[in-house]
């Protein structure tokens, strides 16, 4: 019974983390806990939940529209 209760607690805690997806200009998927604003011209630094590292996001304006370069 205690194992079931602990499992329920751990599952409940991990499912409350929001994630927002973002595809970079190379069409690779990145996941962040905050929504990325399209109109920011500054370099943004977010922790990627998919790659488990801090990434710099740069907005690049192209003929095809807005793309993101992630370093």
C-alpha positions in Angstrom: 0.0 0.0 0.0 2.8 2.4 0.8 4.5 1.7 -2.5 1.3 2.6 -4.4 1.0 5.8 -2.4 4.6 6.8 -3.1 4.2 6.0 -6.8 1.1 8.1 -7.0 2.9 11.1 -5.3 5.9 10.9 -7.6 3.7 10.7 -10.7 1.6 13.6 -9.5 4.7 15.8 -8.9 6.3 15.1 -12.2 3.2 15.8 -14.3 2.7 19.4 -13.1 5.8 20.8 -15.0 4.6 22.7 -18.0 6.5 22.3 -21.2 6.5 24.4 -24.4 7.9 23.0 -27.6 10.1 25.0 -30.0 11.5 23.9 -33.3 14.8 25.5 -34.3 15.8 26.4 -37.9 17.2 22.9 -38.4 13.8 21.4 -37.4 15.0 20.0 -34.1 12.6 19.9 -31.2 13.4 21.7 -27.9 11.2 21.7 -24.8 11.2 24.6 -22.3 9.2 25.3 -19.1 8.4 28.9 -20.2 6.8 30.1 -23.4 9.2 31.8 -25.8 8.1 35.2 -27.1 8.5 35.5 -30.8 9.0 39.3 -30.8 12.1 39.4 -28.6 15.2 40.5 -30.5 17.5 39.8 -27.5 19.3 36.5 -26.8 17.2 34.4 -24.5 18.7 31.7 -22.2 16.4 28.8 -21.2 17.0 25.3 -19.8 16.0 22.7 -22.4 14.0 19.9 -20.8 14.8 17.6 -23.7 18.6 18.1 -24.0 19.1 18.8 -20.2 21.3 21.9 -20.8 21.1 25.7 -20.9 20.6 27.0 -24.4 20.8 30.5 -26.0 17.9 31.2 -28.3 18.4 33.8 -31.1 15.6 35.0 -33.3 16.5 35.0 -37.0 14.3 36.7 -39.6 14.4 34.9 -43.0 12.4 35.1 -46.2 10.4 32.1 -44.9 9.5 33.8 -41.7 10.9 33.8 -38.2 13.3 31.0 -37.4 15.2 30.2 -34.2 18.9 29.6 -33.9 19.8 27.7 -30.7 23.3 27.6 -29.4 
